[in-house]
Amino acid sequence: MQNTDRALLRILRDLAAQRGIRIHAIGDGWILQLSRGKTVRHIYGYAFDLNAAATHQIACDKAATSEVLKARGLSQIPHRLFLHPSMARFVQHKGNWAEMLAYCEAAAWDVVVKENTGTGGRGVLRVRNPVELEQAVYALFARTNSIALSPYCEARTECRFIVLGGRCELAFSKVRPTVTGDGRSTALELLARRITTGGLTGDIRRLVENLEEDAAHALAAVPPEGTEFLLNWRHNLGQGAVGTPIDPATQPEVTRLALAAAAALNLEFGSVDILLTGDGPRVLEINAGVMMEFVIRGLPDGETTARRIYAAALDRMFVENEEVARDG
């Protein structure tokens, strides 16, 4: 998908025209410059300039988000930062291996290794022994200067809460793709049959196109008859999960945690991802950008929902800013 093909741009052009706002797409459509009168605002990617710079930086940094939430006493998945050895010139440390091994030992060798600032589940690897740890660390340090380690937490569900101005505008769970075992066929064979009979649906296409090596290897397993087999342990929408709307009123504890996490970062507009674990809800990460391409394509009334949320964000960018300008 080209930047100029994004649903965000299409929706914003319509909303802006209704409000007398001019849109100028620059940077191959990745940067949107919006203006009305003397007010000029920007959208970079999916990040509206409603959040403070520090808020955006913390939300994009998994370890920093974890530290902020921990300091506020909020339930979260801890993320430990490790820097590329070349960074020792700027941030003193004694090397990573000893501390990484100790961390994994403390987590009983079931650890998730990821890019500290990564998105979309890419480069998110589950390691269970020292060799897998080495492979993951070498692979990630080849493309980034910072990685994060976190304990793997079994969670039946991951929920996303889109927050604007201290209110939950949309909540949905991420349902991962599965196949049902017959006791004879591999997961890959079961998946192939589904594609043959039902076609290559959007969720399965995303799964296949973005399958990490560990998930690909897992497809060789033969699930027992009648059991559901997860095709990917990751909950990412970009890797095959499908969004299912939930009513925040039916999940008061989880909703309160999402809003408290957003408030802890002073997040004006963004999303909070929460894992529903056996020990209760825990914040996994916070996003300062609000991408709703999958919402539009996958949720009932997704287009209407996206328009409503983006319209409210657009009004917040301009109306409040113009009121401040007049008062000044």
Helices and strands as residue ranges (DSSP letters): G 3-5, H 7-19, E 22-26, E 31-36, E 39-44, E 47-48, H 53-59, H 62-71, E 80-83, G 85-89, H 97-106, E 111-115, E 125-127, H 130-141, E 146-151, E 155-164, E 167-175, E 178-180, H 187-198, H 202-209, H 213-218, E 228-230, G 237-239, E 242-245, G 248-250, H 252-264, E 269-277, E 280-287, H 293-298, H 302-327
